[in-house]
Amino acid sequence: MKKKLFAIMFILFAAQSAQGKMVAQTVEYKDGTTALEGYLAYDDSVQGPRPGILVVHEWNGLGHYVQGRCDQLAQLGYVAFAPDIYGKGVRPSTFEACKAESGKYYADRKLLRQRVNLGLEQLKGNGNVDPKRIAAIGYCFGGATVLELGRSGADVAGIVTFHGGLDDPTPADAKNIKAKVLICQGGADKFTLSAVSGFKKEMDEAKVDYKFVTYKGAVHGFTNPDNKGTVPGLKYDAKADKASWKEMVKFFKKIFKV
């Protein structure tokens, strides 16, 4: 009986070891005197430096949704870090509060770029990350944020947005984008449709290497299961979510040559 129990325990231990140990932790850092609280996830069984992915939150701040995306990326072998754009403890919960908080950064793109670049520094400084293989992804507000990261001239290999904000008050800054860009957008996203033609013109004139993928019928927020459709024009779409994630994974394999 003891031998059988030992055998079972050994099999369970071996299975756990094969899967590796997923590490998730809070990372505190600062922008001057402003405290920021990011989220880091990685698999510590992966040997050597690996690509790092910056994952920027939606307009309600860093929470369980973007943390879950970091965990998914860690399971794929990446080091994922979600930067805190708003500041420690600033997590708006109502439509009006989210609009007001995100509006501060849309109105001050210099501050937005500063906050996202601080997050990038945190990711690049991680010993598990190959600083030459970095990508940034973002959802909604986070999508707009990673595009601003690119426009700031940040040295990243790739940028991916999911139902992200596309408007830009300084389109000439697109010439600073060094990364390849993947845009995953809902075909029925009333919050961003009016900005699509201007965005494509901006990218074309700056000769940015970008791909624009549209998911027919998908509206804003299509990747987040929390979007139940209670807010008009904001609803999860499982098919578009799965397809866009697959598109991103393919994009990463291409830019990271893995």
Order of alpha helices (4+ residues) and beta strands (2+ residues): alpha-beta-beta-beta-alpha-beta-alpha-alpha-beta-alpha-beta-beta-alpha-beta-alpha
